[in-house]
Amino acid sequence: MKNEDIIAKINAFLVEEFEVEAEKITPNANLKETLSLDSLDYIDLVVVIESNFSFKVQPEDFVGIVTFQNFYDYVINKIHSKEVH
């Protein structure tokens, strides 16, 4: 799966699941603020990631994720490492 396709898929489910305008999702935007995430929303986000991309997410994985670009990089790295193994 190409990085552009992964990002497009992420953006599509974020718009649908979190009812955010697609224009607000930019690489440098703050993930938590843009999506208005609280602790329960993070659980929803984890479930959506796991069901869309078939890998397990650990809570500590979110420690360094601040922007959408951080989030994209995280998902892309997990997918590519899964493809290699």
N, C-alpha and C positions, 0 to 999 in steps of 0.2 A: 504494500500500500504506500502510495506516495505521500510525502509530507503535506502537500496542498490538499489532498483528499482527506487526510486525517483532520486537518484544521477545519475544513468545510463541514465535516461530519460533527466535530465538536461544536462549532458555532450553531449548526442546525438544532442540535439537541438542547443547547443552552437557551436559545430563543424560545423553543417550545416548552421546555421544562420550567424555566425560570421567568417566562413571560417578559423578557427584556428585548428592547429594540436592537435589531442587528447592527445598526450604525454605532451603537454604544460599545460594541465589542471590538476593541482595537488592541493590538499587541501590547501597548504600554499602559492600558487602562488597568486600574486596580480591580482584581477579580472579586474580592469580597464586597467592596463598595458598589461596583457596577451591578452585581447580581443581588445585592442586599442580603448576603448570606448570614444566617445565624447558625448555631451548632446543629440544629435539625436539618437545615438546608445542606450542610456539608455531608450529612449522611445520605441525603437524596442524590447529591452530586456523585458520591462514591458509588452508589447503586447504579446510576446511569452510566458511569464510566465502565464499571465492571460488566454490565449487560451489553453495552455497545462494543467493547473492545476485548472482552474475555481475558482479563487479567485481574489479579487481586490488588487492591489498594490498601496500604497500611496508613493508619492515621498520622504517623510521623512523617510520611511522604509529603504532607502538606506544609510542613514547617517552612520550607524555603520558597513556597509558591505565593507570590504577591501579585504579579501581573498575569494577563492572559498569555503572554509569551512564555512565562515560566511554566504555566499550565500546559501549553502546547508542547513545550520541550519535554516535560515530564511524560506526557502520554506518548509522544513520538518515541522517546527513548525506551519506554516500557514495551511498546509494540515491536520496535526493531530488535530489542534484546530477546524478546519472545520468539521472533522469526529466526534468529540465529541459533537458538537452542533446540 
